């Protein structure tokens, strides 16, 4: 059986790392929801914009709303949706 000696310096480094980790976790919790959940699926976008699936498809095809497609599912950035809405004021 090995015995490891923990020094004050080791404890100080651990404390600093622990405080940094806790700070990062707290900053994630205090971010606005749209920053945490930045990508939305088609159903969520249709609900937000109150549009049909075909209207959303036309927006994709026309290039009005950028998207990413992964495994046959479409994803949209919340920032792009906000730009679209703010651009039509």
HTML snippet that shows the backbone in 3Dmol.js (N, CA, C, O; Angstrom):
<script src="https://3Dmol.org/build/3Dmol-min.js"></script>
<div id="view" style="width:600px;height:400px;position:relative"></div>
<script>
const pdb = `
ATOM      1  N   UNK A   1       0.839  -1.174   0.000  1.00  0.00           N
ATOM      2  CA  UNK A   1       0.000   0.000   0.000  1.00  0.00           C
ATOM      3  C   UNK A   1       0.890   1.245   0.000  1.00  0.00           C
ATOM      4  O   UNK A   1       1.808   1.383   0.809  1.00  0.00           O
ATOM      5  N   UNK A   2       0.578   2.157  -0.952  1.00  0.00           N
ATOM      6  CA  UNK A   2       1.342   3.388  -1.035  1.00  0.00           C
ATOM      7  C   UNK A   2       0.692   4.477  -0.208  1.00  0.00           C
ATOM      8  O   UNK A   2      -0.531   4.545  -0.089  1.00  0.00           O
ATOM      9  N   UNK A   3       1.511   5.309   0.349  1.00  0.00           N
ATOM     10  CA  UNK A   3       1.016   6.451   1.113  1.00  0.00           C
ATOM     11  C   UNK A   3       1.401   7.708   0.339  1.00  0.00           C
ATOM     12  O   UNK A   3       2.566   7.920   0.006  1.00  0.00           O
ATOM     13  N   UNK A   4       0.390   8.540   0.060  1.00  0.00           N
ATOM     14  CA  UNK A   4       0.653   9.797  -0.628  1.00  0.00           C
ATOM     15  C   UNK A   4       0.538  10.933   0.375  1.00  0.00           C
ATOM     16  O   UNK A   4      -0.360  10.956   1.216  1.00  0.00           O
ATOM     17  N   UNK A   5       1.450  11.857   0.270  1.00  0.00           N
ATOM     18  CA  UNK A   5       1.453  13.015   1.147  1.00  0.00           C
ATOM     19  C   UNK A   5       0.861  14.194   0.383  1.00  0.00           C
ATOM     20  O   UNK A   5       1.296  14.511  -0.724  1.00  0.00           O
ATOM     21  N   UNK A   6      -0.129  14.834   0.980  1.00  0.00           N
ATOM     22  CA  UNK A   6      -0.755  16.007   0.379  1.00  0.00           C
ATOM     23  C   UNK A   6      -0.214  17.238   1.085  1.00  0.00           C
ATOM     24  O   UNK A   6      -0.309  17.368   2.305  1.00  0.00           O
ATOM     25  N   UNK A   7       0.350  18.126   0.301  1.00  0.00           N
ATOM     26  CA  UNK A   7       0.946  19.328   0.883  1.00  0.00           C
ATOM     27  C   UNK A   7      -0.064  20.474   0.881  1.00  0.00           C
ATOM     28  O   UNK A   7      -1.126  20.381   0.267  1.00  0.00           O
ATOM     29  N   UNK A   8       0.282  21.540   1.570  1.00  0.00           N
ATOM     30  CA  UNK A   8      -0.564  22.738   1.564  1.00  0.00           C
ATOM     31  C   UNK A   8      -0.695  23.294   0.150  1.00  0.00           C
ATOM     32  O   UNK A   8      -1.755  23.780  -0.246  1.00  0.00           O
ATOM     33  N   UNK A   9       0.384  23.217  -0.592  1.00  0.00           N
ATOM     34  CA  UNK A   9       0.351  23.705  -1.979  1.00  0.00           C
ATOM     35  C   UNK A   9      -0.639  22.876  -2.813  1.00  0.00           C
ATOM     36  O   UNK A   9      -1.373  23.434  -3.628  1.00  0.00           O
ATOM     37  N   UNK A  10      -0.664  21.562  -2.617  1.00  0.00           N
ATOM     38  CA  UNK A  10      -1.626  20.713  -3.317  1.00  0.00           C
ATOM     39  C   UNK A  10      -3.058  21.109  -2.968  1.00  0.00           C
ATOM     40  O   UNK A  10      -3.922  21.196  -3.840  1.00  0.00           O
ATOM     41  N   UNK A  11      -3.291  21.346  -1.690  1.00  0.00           N
ATOM     42  CA  UNK A  11      -4.622  21.753  -1.244  1.00  0.00           C
ATOM     43  C   UNK A  11      -5.004  23.118  -1.816  1.00  0.00           C
ATOM     44  O   UNK A  11      -6.159  23.339  -2.180  1.00  0.00           O
ATOM     45  N   UNK A  12      -4.047  24.022  -1.894  1.00  0.00           N
ATOM     46  CA  UNK A  12      -4.305  25.345  -2.452  1.00  0.00           C
ATOM     47  C   UNK A  12      -4.660  25.237  -3.940  1.00  0.00           C
ATOM     48  O   UNK A  12      -5.604  25.888  -4.388  1.00  0.00           O
ATOM     49  N   UNK A  13      -3.922  24.426  -4.714  1.00  0.00           N
ATOM     50  CA  UNK A  13      -4.224  24.225  -6.134  1.00  0.00           C
ATOM     51  C   UNK A  13      -5.619  23.605  -6.303  1.00  0.00           C
ATOM     52  O   UNK A  13      -6.384  23.996  -7.185  1.00  0.00           O
ATOM     53  N   UNK A  14      -5.929  22.639  -5.445  1.00  0.00           N
ATOM     54  CA  UNK A  14      -7.247  22.000  -5.503  1.00  0.00           C
ATOM     55  C   UNK A  14      -8.347  23.021  -5.224  1.00  0.00           C
ATOM     56  O   UNK A  14      -9.379  23.035  -5.896  1.00  0.00           O
ATOM     57  N   UNK A  15      -8.116  23.869  -4.232  1.00  0.00           N
ATOM     58  CA  UNK A  15      -9.106  24.896  -3.868  1.00  0.00           C
ATOM     59  C   UNK A  15      -9.347  25.858  -5.033  1.00  0.00           C
ATOM     60  O   UNK A  15     -10.492  26.194  -5.336  1.00  0.00           O
ATOM     61  N   UNK A  16      -8.278  26.296  -5.679  1.00  0.00           N
ATOM     62  CA  UNK A  16      -8.387  27.215  -6.813  1.00  0.00           C
ATOM     63  C   UNK A  16      -9.170  26.547  -7.948  1.00  0.00           C
ATOM     64  O   UNK A  16     -10.065  27.162  -8.529  1.00  0.00           O
ATOM     65  N   UNK A  17      -8.840  25.302  -8.262  1.00  0.00           N
ATOM     66  CA  UNK A  17      -9.520  24.578  -9.342  1.00  0.00           C
ATOM     67  C   UNK A  17     -10.997  24.379  -9.009  1.00  0.00           C
ATOM     68  O   UNK A  17     -11.857  24.528  -9.877  1.00  0.00           O
ATOM     69  N   UNK A  18     -11.288  24.049  -7.767  1.00  0.00           N
ATOM     70  CA  UNK A  18     -12.671  23.843  -7.337  1.00  0.00           C
ATOM     71  C   UNK A  18     -13.482  25.133  -7.456  1.00  0.00           C
ATOM     72  O   UNK A  18     -14.618  25.112  -7.930  1.00  0.00           O
ATOM     73  N   UNK A  19     -12.903  26.248  -7.027  1.00  0.00           N
ATOM     74  CA  UNK A  19     -13.592  27.530  -7.126  1.00  0.00           C
ATOM     75  C   UNK A  19     -13.827  27.926  -8.592  1.00  0.00           C
ATOM     76  O   UNK A  19     -14.881  28.469  -8.925  1.00  0.00           O
ATOM     77  N   UNK A  20     -12.853  27.657  -9.459  1.00  0.00           N
ATOM     78  CA  UNK A  20     -13.028  27.932 -10.885  1.00  0.00           C
ATOM     79  C   UNK A  20     -14.169  27.098 -11.468  1.00  0.00           C
ATOM     80  O   UNK A  20     -14.995  27.609 -12.225  1.00  0.00           O
ATOM     81  N   UNK A  21     -14.209  25.824 -11.115  1.00  0.00           N
ATOM     82  CA  UNK A  21     -15.273  24.941 -11.613  1.00  0.00           C
ATOM     83  C   UNK A  21     -16.647  25.394 -11.128  1.00  0.00           C
ATOM     84  O   UNK A  21     -17.607  25.408 -11.899  1.00  0.00           O
ATOM     85  N   UNK A  22     -16.741  25.758  -9.871  1.00  0.00           N
ATOM     86  CA  UNK A  22     -18.021  26.224  -9.314  1.00  0.00           C
ATOM     87  C   UNK A  22     -18.436  27.532  -9.995  1.00  0.00           C
ATOM     88  O   UNK A  22     -19.613  27.724 -10.301  1.00  0.00           O
ATOM     89  N   UNK A  23     -17.484  28.423 -10.230  1.00  0.00           N
ATOM     90  CA  UNK A  23     -17.781  29.678 -10.916  1.00  0.00           C
ATOM     91  C   UNK A  23     -18.312  29.446 -12.316  1.00  0.00           C
ATOM     92  O   UNK A  23     -19.266  30.103 -12.731  1.00  0.00           O
ATOM     93  N   UNK A  24     -17.706  28.514 -13.057  1.00  0.00           N
ATOM     94  CA  UNK A  24     -18.182  28.188 -14.405  1.00  0.00           C
ATOM     95  C   UNK A  24     -19.593  27.617 -14.362  1.00  0.00           C
ATOM     96  O   UNK A  24     -20.429  27.969 -15.194  1.00  0.00           O
ATOM     97  N   UNK A  25     -19.861  26.750 -13.411  1.00  0.00           N
ATOM     98  CA  UNK A  25     -21.189  26.145 -13.285  1.00  0.00           C
ATOM     99  C   UNK A  25     -22.237  27.211 -12.954  1.00  0.00           C
ATOM    100  O   UNK A  25     -23.334  27.195 -13.513  1.00  0.00           O
ATOM    101  N   UNK A  26     -21.910  28.117 -12.066  1.00  0.00           N
ATOM    102  CA  UNK A  26     -22.850  29.177 -11.701  1.00  0.00           C
ATOM    103  C   UNK A  26     -23.117  30.121 -12.867  1.00  0.00           C
ATOM    104  O   UNK A  26     -24.245  30.577 -13.050  1.00  0.00           O
ATOM    105  N   UNK A  27     -22.087  30.417 -13.656  1.00  0.00           N
ATOM    106  CA  UNK A  27     -22.302  31.304 -14.802  1.00  0.00           C
ATOM    107  C   UNK A  27     -23.199  30.632 -15.839  1.00  0.00           C
ATOM    108  O   UNK A  27     -23.972  31.314 -16.510  1.00  0.00           O
ATOM    109  N   UNK A  28     -23.113  29.317 -15.982  1.00  0.00           N
ATOM    110  CA  UNK A  28     -24.013  28.596 -16.897  1.00  0.00           C
ATOM    111  C   UNK A  28     -25.457  28.673 -16.400  1.00  0.00           C
ATOM    112  O   UNK A  28     -26.386  28.808 -17.196  1.00  0.00           O
ATOM    113  N   UNK A  29     -25.638  28.587 -15.096  1.00  0.00           N
ATOM    114  CA  UNK A  29     -26.991  28.628 -14.534  1.00  0.00           C
ATOM    115  C   UNK A  29     -27.626  30.008 -14.655  1.00  0.00           C
ATOM    116  O   UNK A  29     -28.849  30.120 -14.742  1.00  0.00           O
ATOM    117  N   UNK A  30     -26.808  31.060 -14.663  1.00  0.00           N
ATOM    118  CA  UNK A  30     -27.353  32.412 -14.698  1.00  0.00           C
ATOM    119  C   UNK A  30     -27.497  32.955 -16.115  1.00  0.00           C
ATOM    120  O   UNK A  30     -27.987  34.070 -16.293  1.00  0.00           O
ATOM    121  N   UNK A  31     -27.081  32.191 -17.133  1.00  0.00           N
ATOM    122  CA  UNK A  31     -27.255  32.628 -18.511  1.00  0.00           C
ATOM    123  C   UNK A  31     -28.740  32.628 -18.854  1.00  0.00           C
ATOM    124  O   UNK A  31     -29.499  31.792 -18.363  1.00  0.00           O
ATOM    125  N   UNK A  32     -29.145  33.563 -19.692  1.00  0.00           N
ATOM    126  CA  UNK A  32     -30.534  33.516 -20.159  1.00  0.00           C
ATOM    127  C   UNK A  32     -30.801  32.206 -20.885  1.00  0.00           C
ATOM    128  O   UNK A  32     -29.904  31.626 -21.496  1.00  0.00           O
ATOM    129  N   UNK A  33     -32.040  31.751 -20.811  1.00  0.00           N
ATOM    130  CA  UNK A  33     -32.384  30.450 -21.372  1.00  0.00           C
ATOM    131  C   UNK A  33     -32.024  30.334 -22.849  1.00  0.00           C
ATOM    132  O   UNK A  33     -31.594  29.269 -23.292  1.00  0.00           O
ATOM    133  N   UNK A  34     -32.192  31.410 -23.619  1.00  0.00           N
ATOM    134  CA  UNK A  34     -31.912  31.315 -25.043  1.00  0.00           C
ATOM    135  C   UNK A  34     -30.434  31.070 -25.325  1.00  0.00           C
ATOM    136  O   UNK A  34     -30.093  30.512 -26.368  1.00  0.00           O
ATOM    137  N   UNK A  35     -29.549  31.478 -24.411  1.00  0.00           N
ATOM    138  CA  UNK A  35     -28.135  31.202 -24.613  1.00  0.00           C
ATOM    139  C   UNK A  35     -27.808  29.754 -24.285  1.00  0.00           C
ATOM    140  O   UNK A  35     -26.921  29.163 -24.901  1.00  0.00           O
ATOM    141  N   UNK A  36     -28.508  29.185 -23.333  1.00  0.00           N
ATOM    142  CA  UNK A  36     -28.263  27.802 -22.958  1.00  0.00           C
ATOM    143  C   UNK A  36     -28.814  26.871 -24.024  1.00  0.00           C
ATOM    144  O   UNK A  36     -28.131  25.937 -24.445  1.00  0.00           O
ATOM    145  N   UNK A  37     -30.041  27.112 -24.463  1.00  0.00           N
ATOM    146  CA  UNK A  37     -30.695  26.273 -25.452  1.00  0.00           C
ATOM    147  C   UNK A  37     -30.730  27.040 -26.767  1.00  0.00           C
ATOM    148  O   UNK A  37     -31.786  27.503 -27.196  1.00  0.00           O
ATOM    149  N   UNK A  38     -29.572  27.171 -27.403  1.00  0.00           N
ATOM    150  CA  UNK A  38     -29.461  28.030 -28.564  1.00  0.00           C
ATOM    151  C   UNK A  38     -30.115  27.422 -29.803  1.00  0.00           C
ATOM    152  O   UNK A  38     -30.654  28.161 -30.626  1.00  0.00           O
ATOM    153  N   UNK A  39     -30.086  26.120 -29.957  1.00  0.00           N
ATOM    154  CA  UNK A  39     -30.634  25.463 -31.140  1.00  0.00           C
ATOM    155  C   UNK A  39     -32.048  24.979 -30.881  1.00  0.00           C
ATOM    156  O   UNK A  39     -32.342  24.416 -29.827  1.00  0.00           O
ATOM    157  N   UNK A  40     -32.914  25.202 -31.848  1.00  0.00           N
ATOM    158  CA  UNK A  40     -34.306  24.771 -31.739  1.00  0.00           C
ATOM    159  C   UNK A  40     -34.631  23.822 -32.874  1.00  0.00           C
ATOM    160  O   UNK A  40     -34.067  23.923 -33.964  1.00  0.00           O
ATOM    161  N   UNK A  41     -35.548  22.897 -32.613  1.00  0.00           N
ATOM    162  CA  UNK A  41     -36.018  21.990 -33.655  1.00  0.00           C
ATOM    163  C   UNK A  41     -37.205  22.619 -34.370  1.00  0.00           C
ATOM    164  O   UNK A  41     -37.766  23.617 -33.918  1.00  0.00           O
ATOM    165  N   UNK A  42     -37.575  22.023 -35.484  1.00  0.00           N
ATOM    166  CA  UNK A  42     -38.628  22.576 -36.342  1.00  0.00           C
ATOM    167  C   UNK A  42     -39.928  22.818 -35.586  1.00  0.00           C
ATOM    168  O   UNK A  42     -40.559  23.862 -35.749  1.00  0.00           O
ATOM    169  N   UNK A  43     -40.324  21.866 -34.768  1.00  0.00           N
ATOM    170  CA  UNK A  43     -41.593  22.001 -34.041  1.00  0.00           C
ATOM    171  C   UNK A  43     -41.581  23.224 -33.129  1.00  0.00           C
ATOM    172  O   UNK A  43     -42.571  23.949 -33.034  1.00  0.00           O
ATOM    173  N   UNK A  44     -40.457  23.443 -32.462  1.00  0.00           N
ATOM    174  CA  UNK A  44     -40.341  24.596 -31.568  1.00  0.00           C
ATOM    175  C   UNK A  44     -40.401  25.907 -32.364  1.00  0.00           C
ATOM    176  O   UNK A  44     -41.028  26.875 -31.933  1.00  0.00           O
ATOM    177  N   UNK A  45     -39.743  25.925 -33.525  1.00  0.00           N
ATOM    178  CA  UNK A  45     -39.736  27.135 -34.359  1.00  0.00           C
ATOM    179  C   UNK A  45     -41.141  27.418 -34.881  1.00  0.00           C
ATOM    180  O   UNK A  45     -41.592  28.563 -34.873  1.00  0.00           O
ATOM    181  N   UNK A  46     -41.828  26.377 -35.332  1.00  0.00           N
ATOM    182  CA  UNK A  46     -43.207  26.564 -35.818  1.00  0.00           C
ATOM    183  C   UNK A  46     -44.094  27.109 -34.720  1.00  0.00           C
ATOM    184  O   UNK A  46     -44.946  27.960 -34.975  1.00  0.00           O
ATOM    185  N   UNK A  47     -43.906  26.631 -33.502  1.00  0.00           N
ATOM    186  CA  UNK A  47     -44.697  27.127 -32.373  1.00  0.00           C
ATOM    187  C   UNK A  47     -44.388  28.577 -32.049  1.00  0.00           C
ATOM    188  O   UNK A  47     -45.295  29.364 -31.780  1.00  0.00           O
ATOM    189  N   UNK A  48     -43.102  28.935 -32.075  1.00  0.00           N
ATOM    190  CA  UNK A  48     -42.710  30.320 -31.784  1.00  0.00           C
ATOM    191  C   UNK A  48     -43.233  31.294 -32.832  1.00  0.00           C
ATOM    192  O   UNK A  48     -43.732  32.369 -32.500  1.00  0.00           O
ATOM    193  N   UNK A  49     -43.113  30.910 -34.099  1.00  0.00           N
ATOM    194  CA  UNK A  49     -43.502  31.796 -35.184  1.00  0.00           C
ATOM    195  C   UNK A  49     -44.970  31.648 -35.583  1.00  0.00           C
ATOM    196  O   UNK A  49     -45.504  32.436 -36.364  1.00  0.00           O
ATOM    197  N   UNK A  50     -45.607  30.613 -35.024  1.00  0.00           N
ATOM    198  CA  UNK A  50     -47.012  30.320 -35.353  1.00  0.00           C
ATOM    199  C   UNK A  50     -47.185  30.163 -36.870  1.00  0.00           C
ATOM    200  O   UNK A  50     -48.011  30.823 -37.500  1.00  0.00           O
ATOM    201  N   UNK A  51     -46.362  29.254 -37.426  1.00  0.00           N
ATOM    202  CA  UNK A  51     -46.411  28.978 -38.860  1.00  0.00           C
ATOM    203  C   UNK A  51     -46.560  27.479 -39.083  1.00  0.00           C
ATOM    204  O   UNK A  51     -46.348  26.680 -38.171  1.00  0.00           O
ATOM    205  N   UNK A  52     -46.921  27.113 -40.289  1.00  0.00           N
ATOM    206  CA  UNK A  52     -47.091  25.703 -40.632  1.00  0.00           C
ATOM    207  C   UNK A  52     -45.749  25.098 -41.041  1.00  0.00           C
ATOM    208  O   UNK A  52     -44.762  25.807 -41.242  1.00  0.00           O
ATOM    209  N   UNK A  53     -45.740  23.765 -41.159  1.00  0.00           N
ATOM    210  CA  UNK A  53     -44.526  23.067 -41.573  1.00  0.00           C
ATOM    211  C   UNK A  53     -44.138  23.469 -42.992  1.00  0.00           C
ATOM    212  O   UNK A  53     -42.951  23.594 -43.293  1.00  0.00           O
ATOM    213  N   UNK A  54     -45.120  23.674 -43.865  1.00  0.00           N
ATOM    214  CA  UNK A  54     -44.800  24.056 -45.247  1.00  0.00           C
ATOM    215  C   UNK A  54     -44.234  25.476 -45.317  1.00  0.00           C
ATOM    216  O   UNK A  54     -43.351  25.747 -46.130  1.00  0.00           O
ATOM    217  N   UNK A  55     -44.729  26.375 -44.480  1.00  0.00           N
ATOM    218  CA  UNK A  55     -44.176  27.729 -44.443  1.00  0.00           C
ATOM    219  C   UNK A  55     -42.728  27.693 -43.979  1.00  0.00           C
ATOM    220  O   UNK A  55     -41.882  28.392 -44.535  1.00  0.00           O
ATOM    221  N   UNK A  56     -42.438  26.892 -42.972  1.00  0.00           N
ATOM    222  CA  UNK A  56     -41.067  26.761 -42.482  1.00  0.00           C
ATOM    223  C   UNK A  56     -40.179  26.171 -43.578  1.00  0.00           C
ATOM    224  O   UNK A  56     -39.042  26.606 -43.761  1.00  0.00           O
ATOM    225  N   UNK A  57     -40.694  25.191 -44.296  1.00  0.00           N
ATOM    226  CA  UNK A  57     -39.938  24.603 -45.398  1.00  0.00           C
ATOM    227  C   UNK A  57     -39.639  25.654 -46.471  1.00  0.00           C
ATOM    228  O   UNK A  57     -38.524  25.712 -46.988  1.00  0.00           O
ATOM    229  N   UNK A  58     -40.620  26.473 -46.800  1.00  0.00           N
ATOM    230  CA  UNK A  58     -40.407  27.538 -47.786  1.00  0.00           C
ATOM    231  C   UNK A  58     -39.363  28.536 -47.309  1.00  0.00           C
ATOM    232  O   UNK A  58     -38.588  29.049 -48.116  1.00  0.00           O
ATOM    233  N   UNK A  59     -39.330  28.817 -46.024  1.00  0.00           N
ATOM    234  CA  UNK A  59     -38.326  29.730 -45.466  1.00  0.00           C
ATOM    235  C   UNK A  59     -36.928  29.127 -45.586  1.00  0.00           C
ATOM    236  O   UNK A  59     -35.957  29.836 -45.848  1.00  0.00           O
ATOM    237  N   UNK A  60     -36.839  27.814 -45.391  1.00  0.00           N
ATOM    238  CA  UNK A  60     -35.544  27.129 -45.556  1.00  0.00           C
ATOM    239  C   UNK A  60     -35.097  27.202 -47.016  1.00  0.00           C
ATOM    240  O   UNK A  60     -33.961  27.573 -47.312  1.00  0.00           O
ATOM    241  N   UNK A  61     -36.008  26.844 -47.924  1.00  0.00           N
ATOM    242  CA  UNK A  61     -35.676  26.789 -49.347  1.00  0.00           C
ATOM    243  C   UNK A  61     -35.283  28.159 -49.883  1.00  0.00           C
ATOM    244  O   UNK A  61     -34.339  28.280 -50.663  1.00  0.00           O
ATOM    245  N   UNK A  62     -36.011  29.189 -49.463  1.00  0.00           N
ATOM    246  CA  UNK A  62     -35.734  30.543 -49.955  1.00  0.00           C
ATOM    247  C   UNK A  62     -34.496  31.170 -49.313  1.00  0.00           C
ATOM    248  O   UNK A  62     -34.012  32.204 -49.773  1.00  0.00           O
ATOM    249  N   UNK A  63     -33.986  30.545 -48.251  1.00  0.00           N
ATOM    250  CA  UNK A  63     -32.804  31.075 -47.570  1.00  0.00           C
ATOM    251  C   UNK A  63     -33.117  32.140 -46.539  1.00  0.00           C
ATOM    252  O   UNK A  63     -32.206  32.779 -46.012  1.00  0.00           O
ATOM    253  N   UNK A  64     -34.396  32.340 -46.242  1.00  0.00           N
ATOM    254  CA  UNK A  64     -34.771  33.347 -45.255  1.00  0.00           C
ATOM    255  C   UNK A  64     -34.369  32.945 -43.846  1.00  0.00           C
ATOM    256  O   UNK A  64     -34.101  33.796 -42.998  1.00  0.00           O
ATOM    257  N   UNK A  65     -34.328  31.628 -43.603  1.00  0.00           N
ATOM    258  CA  UNK A  65     -33.996  31.136 -42.273  1.00  0.00           C
ATOM    259  C   UNK A  65     -32.907  30.067 -42.383  1.00  0.00           C
ATOM    260  O   UNK A  65     -33.173  28.962 -42.857  1.00  0.00           O
ATOM    261  N   UNK A  66     -31.680  30.385 -41.948  1.00  0.00           N
ATOM    262  CA  UNK A  66     -30.601  29.391 -41.993  1.00  0.00           C
ATOM    263  C   UNK A  66     -30.908  28.213 -41.070  1.00  0.00           C
ATOM    264  O   UNK A  66     -31.633  28.352 -40.085  1.00  0.00           O
ATOM    265  N   UNK A  67     -30.347  27.056 -41.406  1.00  0.00           N
ATOM    266  CA  UNK A  67     -30.610  25.846 -40.625  1.00  0.00           C
ATOM    267  C   UNK A  67     -29.432  24.893 -40.729  1.00  0.00           C
ATOM    268  O   UNK A  67     -28.534  25.064 -41.553  1.00  0.00           O
ATOM    269  N   UNK A  68     -29.464  23.887 -39.869  1.00  0.00           N
ATOM    270  CA  UNK A  68     -28.538  22.756 -39.953  1.00  0.00           C
ATOM    271  C   UNK A  68     -29.368  21.495 -39.967  1.00  0.00           C
ATOM    272  O   UNK A  68     -30.394  21.406 -39.292  1.00  0.00           O
ATOM    273  N   UNK A  69     -28.926  20.530 -40.728  1.00  0.00           N
ATOM    274  CA  UNK A  69     -29.655  19.263 -40.816  1.00  0.00           C
ATOM    275  C   UNK A  69     -28.745  18.149 -40.323  1.00  0.00           C
ATOM    276  O   UNK A  69     -27.642  17.950 -40.831  1.00  0.00           O
ATOM    277  N   UNK A  70     -29.229  17.434 -39.331  1.00  0.00           N
ATOM    278  CA  UNK A  70     -28.473  16.322 -38.751  1.00  0.00           C
ATOM    279  C   UNK A  70     -29.404  15.125 -38.655  1.00  0.00           C
ATOM    280  O   UNK A  70     -30.458  15.199 -38.023  1.00  0.00           O
ATOM    281  N   UNK A  71     -29.017  14.028 -39.280  1.00  0.00           N
ATOM    282  CA  UNK A  71     -29.815  12.800 -39.279  1.00  0.00           C
ATOM    283  C   UNK A  71     -31.267  13.053 -39.675  1.00  0.00           C
ATOM    284  O   UNK A  71     -32.185  12.496 -39.072  1.00  0.00           O
ATOM    285  N   UNK A  72     -31.470  13.882 -40.678  1.00  0.00           N
ATOM    286  CA  UNK A  72     -32.816  14.133 -41.183  1.00  0.00           C
ATOM    287  C   UNK A  72     -33.639  15.102 -40.353  1.00  0.00           C
ATOM    288  O   UNK A  72     -34.814  15.318 -40.650  1.00  0.00           O
ATOM    289  N   UNK A  73     -33.057  15.684 -39.332  1.00  0.00           N
ATOM    290  CA  UNK A  73     -33.764  16.652 -38.486  1.00  0.00           C
ATOM    291  C   UNK A  73     -33.173  18.026 -38.699  1.00  0.00           C
ATOM    292  O   UNK A  73     -31.961  18.183 -38.844  1.00  0.00           O
ATOM    293  N   UNK A  74     -34.038  19.013 -38.717  1.00  0.00           N
ATOM    294  CA  UNK A  74     -33.617  20.387 -38.937  1.00  0.00           C
ATOM    295  C   UNK A  74     -33.490  21.117 -37.595  1.00  0.00           C
ATOM    296  O   UNK A  74     -34.318  20.962 -36.697  1.00  0.00           O
ATOM    297  N   UNK A  75     -32.429  21.914 -37.495  1.00  0.00           N
ATOM    298  CA  UNK A  75     -32.179  22.709 -36.307  1.00  0.00           C
ATOM    299  C   UNK A  75     -31.939  24.159 -36.719  1.00  0.00           C
ATOM    300  O   UNK A  75     -31.331  24.433 -37.754  1.00  0.00           O
ATOM    301  N   UNK A  76     -32.430  25.081 -35.887  1.00  0.00           N
ATOM    302  CA  UNK A  76     -32.347  26.510 -36.184  1.00  0.00           C
ATOM    303  C   UNK A  76     -31.778  27.234 -34.972  1.00  0.00           C
ATOM    304  O   UNK A  76     -32.105  26.903 -33.832  1.00  0.00           O
ATOM    305  N   UNK A  77     -30.928  28.220 -35.222  1.00  0.00           N
ATOM    306  CA  UNK A  77     -30.380  29.020 -34.127  1.00  0.00           C
ATOM    307  C   UNK A  77     -31.402  30.070 -33.708  1.00  0.00           C
ATOM    308  O   UNK A  77     -32.047  30.699 -34.548  1.00  0.00           O
ATOM    309  N   UNK A  78     -31.537  30.247 -32.408  1.00  0.00           N
ATOM    310  CA  UNK A  78     -32.466  31.253 -31.904  1.00  0.00           C
ATOM    311  C   UNK A  78     -32.077  32.647 -32.379  1.00  0.00           C
ATOM    312  O   UNK A  78     -32.947  33.474 -32.649  1.00  0.00           O
ATOM    313  N   UNK A  79     -30.780  32.913 -32.484  1.00  0.00           N
ATOM    314  CA  UNK A  79     -30.320  34.214 -32.942  1.00  0.00           C
ATOM    315  C   UNK A  79     -30.784  34.510 -34.367  1.00  0.00           C
ATOM    316  O   UNK A  79     -31.130  35.647 -34.687  1.00  0.00           O
ATOM    317  N   UNK A  80     -30.790  33.485 -35.221  1.00  0.00           N
ATOM    318  CA  UNK A  80     -31.251  33.674 -36.602  1.00  0.00           C
ATOM    319  C   UNK A  80     -32.748  33.974 -36.644  1.00  0.00           C
ATOM    320  O   UNK A  80     -33.206  34.758 -37.475  1.00  0.00           O
ATOM    321  N   UNK A  81     -33.499  33.354 -35.755  1.00  0.00           N
ATOM    322  CA  UNK A  81     -34.946  33.611 -35.692  1.00  0.00           C
ATOM    323  C   UNK A  81     -35.190  35.044 -35.231  1.00  0.00           C
ATOM    324  O   UNK A  81     -36.058  35.734 -35.766  1.00  0.00           O
ATOM    325  N   UNK A  82     -34.422  35.490 -34.237  1.00  0.00           N
ATOM    326  CA  UNK A  82     -34.557  36.872 -33.759  1.00  0.00           C
ATOM    327  C   UNK A  82     -34.201  37.866 -34.850  1.00  0.00           C
ATOM    328  O   UNK A  82     -34.879  38.882 -35.006  1.00  0.00           O
ATOM    329  N   UNK A  83     -33.136  37.585 -35.616  1.00  0.00           N
ATOM    330  CA  UNK A  83     -32.749  38.466 -36.721  1.00  0.00           C
ATOM    331  C   UNK A  83     -33.874  38.555 -37.752  1.00  0.00           C
ATOM    332  O   UNK A  83     -34.184  39.634 -38.259  1.00  0.00           O
ATOM    333  N   UNK A  84     -34.471  37.422 -38.049  1.00  0.00           N
ATOM    334  CA  UNK A  84     -35.559  37.387 -39.012  1.00  0.00           C
ATOM    335  C   UNK A  84     -36.718  38.252 -38.526  1.00  0.00           C
ATOM    336  O   UNK A  84     -37.273  39.037 -39.296  1.00  0.00           O
ATOM    337  N   UNK A  85     -37.081  38.113 -37.269  1.00  0.00           N
ATOM    338  CA  UNK A  85     -38.188  38.895 -36.726  1.00  0.00           C
ATOM    339  C   UNK A  85     -37.841  40.373 -36.640  1.00  0.00           C
ATOM    340  O   UNK A  85     -38.679  41.214 -36.968  1.00  0.00           O
ATOM    341  N   UNK A  86     -36.645  40.711 -36.216  1.00  0.00           N
ATOM    342  CA  UNK A  86     -36.258  42.115 -36.092  1.00  0.00           C
ATOM    343  C   UNK A  86     -36.077  42.781 -37.444  1.00  0.00           C
ATOM    344  O   UNK A  86     -36.251  43.993 -37.566  1.00  0.00           O
ATOM    345  N   UNK A  87     -35.729  42.002 -38.465  1.00  0.00           N
ATOM    346  CA  UNK A  87     -35.537  42.552 -39.795  1.00  0.00           C
ATOM    347  C   UNK A  87     -36.830  42.949 -40.470  1.00  0.00           C
ATOM    348  O   UNK A  87     -36.817  43.714 -41.434  1.00  0.00           O
ATOM    349  N   UNK A  88     -37.953  42.439 -39.977  1.00  0.00           N
ATOM    350  CA  UNK A  88     -39.246  42.723 -40.592  1.00  0.00           C
ATOM    351  C   UNK A  88     -40.018  43.803 -39.846  1.00  0.00           C
ATOM    352  O   UNK A  88     -41.230  43.931 -40.023  1.00  0.00           O
ATOM    353  N   UNK A  89     -39.327  44.584 -39.011  1.00  0.00           N
ATOM    354  CA  UNK A  89     -40.022  45.642 -38.263  1.00  0.00           C
ATOM    355  C   UNK A  89     -40.299  46.827 -39.153  1.00  0.00           C
ATOM    356  O   UNK A  89     -40.877  47.816 -38.702  1.00  0.00           O
TER     357      UNK A  89
END
`;
const viewer = $3Dmol.createViewer("view");
viewer.addModel(pdb, "pdb");
viewer.setStyle({}, {cartoon: {color: "spectrum"}});
viewer.zoomTo();
viewer.render();
</script>
